[in-house]
Amino acid sequence: MPTTKPRYTVTDTGELSDQLDQAQRRWPEIKDRKDLLLKLTAAGREAIEGEASDRARAVEETAGALSGVYEPGELERLREDWPE
């Protein structure tokens, strides 16, 4: 069927084969390698989303923690000592 979306061809060799083997050990109930690939990509997406959420939470928790520590214009004074 015609599509404007990209198609991907991957071969179950090398690093991908190793990753699928590891996924097979993690999810032994999934026997089909294509289903394992989809499960592995979903797990990767969840990990990325989790990392982004953790970073955002850390920024929120520490935002303003150093307010009032530096005098107004201190950054500009420090930069005067930096070489060009």
C-alpha positions in Angstrom: 0.0 0.0 0.0 1.4 3.4 -0.9 2.5 5.6 2.0 4.4 8.8 2.5 5.8 7.5 5.8 9.3 6.0 5.9 9.7 2.2 6.0 12.6 0.5 7.8 14.3 -2.7 6.9 16.3 -4.3 9.7 18.1 -7.6 9.9 18.3 -9.6 13.1 22.1 -9.6 13.2 24.9 -8.0 15.2 24.0 -5.5 17.8 20.3 -5.8 17.1 20.4 -9.6 17.5 22.2 -9.1 20.8 19.5 -6.6 22.0 16.7 -8.9 20.9 18.4 -11.8 22.7 18.5 -9.7 25.9 14.9 -8.7 25.4 14.0 -12.4 25.0 15.5 -13.1 28.4 13.6 -10.2 29.9 10.3 -11.1 28.3 10.5 -14.9 27.8 6.7 -15.0 27.1 7.2 -13.1 23.8 8.3 -15.6 21.2 8.1 -13.6 18.0 11.2 -11.5 17.3 9.1 -8.7 15.7 6.9 -8.4 18.8 10.1 -8.3 20.9 11.4 -5.5 18.8 8.2 -3.5 19.3 8.3 -4.3 23.1 12.0 -3.2 23.2 11.2 0.1 21.4 8.3 0.8 23.8 10.6 0.2 26.8 13.1 2.6 25.3 10.4 5.2 24.8 9.3 4.8 28.5 12.9 5.1 29.7 13.4 8.3 27.7 10.1 9.8 29.0 11.1 8.8 32.6 14.5 10.5 32.3 12.9 13.7 30.9 10.4 13.7 33.7 13.1 13.2 36.3 15.1 16.1 34.9 12.1 18.4 34.9 11.3 17.5 38.5 14.9 18.2 39.5 14.8 21.6 37.9 11.5 22.4 39.6 12.8 21.3 43.0 16.0 23.3 42.8 14.7 26.4 41.0 15.5 29.5 43.0 17.7 27.7 45.5 20.5 30.2 44.9 18.3 33.3 44.8 20.0 36.1 46.7 23.4 34.4 46.9 24.9 36.5 44.2 25.0 40.3 44.1 23.4 42.1 41.2 25.9 42.5 38.4 28.3 39.8 39.8 28.3 37.8 36.6 29.4 40.7 34.6 32.2 41.5 37.1 33.4 37.9 36.8 33.3 38.0 33.0 35.6 41.0 33.1 38.4 38.7 34.3 37.8 36.1 31.5 40.2 36.2 28.5 38.6 36.9 25.2 
